[in-house]
Amino acid sequence: MSDKIQPRGSDDTTFAQPLYTPIKRRSFFMYAGATAGATALVLAGCSDDENNVTPNNGISLGAGDPGVLNYAYALEQLEAAFYAQAVKTPATDFQAGELAMLTEIAAHEAIHRDFLKAAINRDAPGKLLQNLTPIFTTVDFTKRASVLGTAKTFEDLGVAAYNGAGKLIKTPAYLVIAGQIVSVEGRHAALLRDMLDTTGKAFAGDDQVGPTGLDKAMMPTEVIAAAQAFITEKLDASNVGK
């Protein structure tokens, strides 16, 4: 089978239709601002500033569009598992309303994970990445600072990952879907930064948003190298998008 996914139907609505029902039930805002999200993804993903990272020769995420979707699926598995644990065993020093906000984020990340899993199973049967085993031994889930700090790290990494993957996607429908997801991840990142810094100056820090007003973009090998410490299985992103 070719690595290039062939979506059912010629428009974005047809592509996403099987996934609408669970998303509507959770009443979340993933589909708001799709055009703006996709545009930002393309602009940020067009950077020529790529760092070459040596492949780790682990479990291959695949090539072409299936590889990009599996790459996103790996990150969403990690985020969903983290927030599920943060909500299950909440920090003893969470401030008022913070657990509720993390619970909402946890729901979003679970939907992102399931969304990508359904898309890969439907359009690239047999190419779905296996379930990953997270490692959160460095996170103290009893402490607010540890939980929120790790969450910020994951959200910033996720935004940079989607931004960098934009130029690797060949199928327009998938680019729109990625834009819809990254816009939500950006909302998460801004919220978490505000939760950690109440000065109102950290929501779009200089470490993420450059002087051109564009968010940071990272390539798959860079992102997986950064995330690998939180994943038991060794992943290889060297062929993603190729």
N, C-alpha and C positions, 0 to 999 in steps of 0.2 A: 504493500500500500504506500502511496506517496505520502511524504511528510506534510504536504500542504493540505490543510483542512478544507473541506468543501461544505460550507454552511447550507442548511436546507432553506431554500428561498433566496430571494435577491435583495431583501431589505433588512434593516436592523430589527424591525418588529417581528418578522418571521423568525429571525435567529433567536431572539430572546423569549419568544412566546411561552415555551414550556416552563420557563423560570418565573413568569409573572406571578402565578398564584401564591407560592410561599412568601414571596417578597411583599405582596399586598397584605397578606395576613399579618405580617409583622409591622406594617405601616411605617416603613422607614424611608428616608429621603434619598436613597441611592440614585434615583433617576432624575433628581433635580439638577438643573444646570449642566446637562450632558454636553451641549455644544461647546460651552466655555471650557469644560473639563477636557474634552478631546483636543481643543485648540491648544490649550496650555501644554498638554502632553506632547503634541507634535513639536511645538516650539522648543520646549525644554529638551526633548529627545534628539534634536538636530545638532546638538553640540558636537564639535569635532575633538573635544578634549577627552580622549579615552585613555585610561590607564590599562596597560596590558598586565593581566594577572595570570600566572601559570595555572593551567587546569589541574584540579586535584585528582582527576581520574577515578572518581567514586561512581555512584549511581548516576547515570546520564539522565538529564532532564529532557533530552531529545533535541531535535532540530526543527527548523521551520516554525510555523505557527503553533503546532502541538508543543514544541519546546517552550515557547513563550508562555503559553497557557499553563503548562506544568510548573514553570518557574514561578508564576504568580500564585498557583495553587500551593506550592511549597511554602511560600511566605504567608499565605492566608491560613494554612494549617497551623503554622507557628503562632500567629497572632491570636487565632481563635482559641488555641489551647491555653495560651497565657492568660487571656481575659477570663476564660472559664474558671481557671484556678483562682484568679484574683477576686472573682465574685463569690466563688465557693467558700474561700477562706479569707474574708476581707480583713484588711489591716485594722488593727485596734485603734489607730489614731486617725482614721479617715475623718475629714471634716464633713459638716452637714451637706448632704446632697451629692457627695462625691461617689458613693457606692452606686447610687441610682444612675449617675452619668456613665460609670464604668459598665454597669449592667446593660445600658443602651448600646455602648460601643461593642460589648461582647456579642450582642445580637447581630449587629452589623457585620462583624467579622465572621461569624458563623454562616451568615447568608452569603457573604463573598466566597467563602470556602465551598459551600454547597453549590453555589452558582457555577463556579469554575469546574467543579467535579462533574456536574451534569452536562456542561458544554463539551468537555473532553470526552466523556463516555458516549455522548451522542454523535459527535462529529469526527472523533478519532478513536474508534473502539480499539481496545487493547493497548493503548498508549498512555493510559492514566498512571501517573506517579503513585507509588505505594503510599500507604499511611506512614507518616513520619513519627518518630519518638522524640518529643521535646526534652531538653535538659534545662531545668530552671534552678539548679543547685546554687547559683550565685545570687538568686533573688530571695530576699527576705519578705515573704508575703504578709508578715505580721506588721511590717513597717510601711507607712505611707510613702516616705521618700524613696524607698527601694522600688515599690510597685509603680509609682508614677514616673520615676526616672527611667525604669526599664520600658514602660509603655511609651514614653516620649521617644526613646531610642528606636523602638520598633516602628512607630508611626513615621518618624523622619526617614528611616531606612525604606519603608514601604513607598512613601511618596517619591523618593529618589529612584527607587527601582522601577516604578511604573513610568516615570518620566523618561528614564533611559531606555526602556523597552519599546517606547512608542515607535521609533524608527525601524524596529526589527519586525513589526507586525505587517504582514502582507495583505490580510483580509480586512477591508474597510469596516465591516460590521464589528470585528473584534477590537479595532482601534476605538470605535465609539464606546463599546462596553468598557474598555480599559479606562477611557476618559471619565466615564460615569463612576467607576470605582475610585480612581485616584482623587476625584473631587471630594469624595467622602473621607478618604484617608487624610486629605489636607485639613478638613474640618476637625478630625480627631486630633491631629498634630497641634493645631492652633489651640484647641481646648486644653489639651494636656500642658502645653507650655504656659498658658494662663493660670492653670491650677497650681503650677510649681512656682510661678513668678507673678504676683498680683500687681506689679507695677504697670502692666498693660503694654510693656515694651518688648516682650519676649515672644509674642505669638507668631511673628515672622522674623526670626533671628537672622543676623547677617551670616551665620554659619550655614543657613539653608537657602536664603533668598539673596541672590547676588545684586550688584549695583545696576544691572539691566532690568531688575524687577522679575527675573525668571527664577523659578525654584531649581534647586540642585537636581542633577541627573547623574545616575550611576549605572554602569553596565553590569550585566548579570554576574560575571565572574567576580567583580568587586563586591557586589551585594551578598552573594553566597559566601564569600570569604568572611564577611562581617557577621553573617548570621550563623555560620557553621558551629560556633561555640555553643549555640542553643539547640543544636540538632544532633542526635545520636548518629544517624546515618550520614556517611560522607557523600556529598553531592557534587556532581560535575556539571557546570553550566557552560562549558566551553563551546558547545554547538548550538546553544539557544539562538534562534532566529536565523541560522545559516541554512 
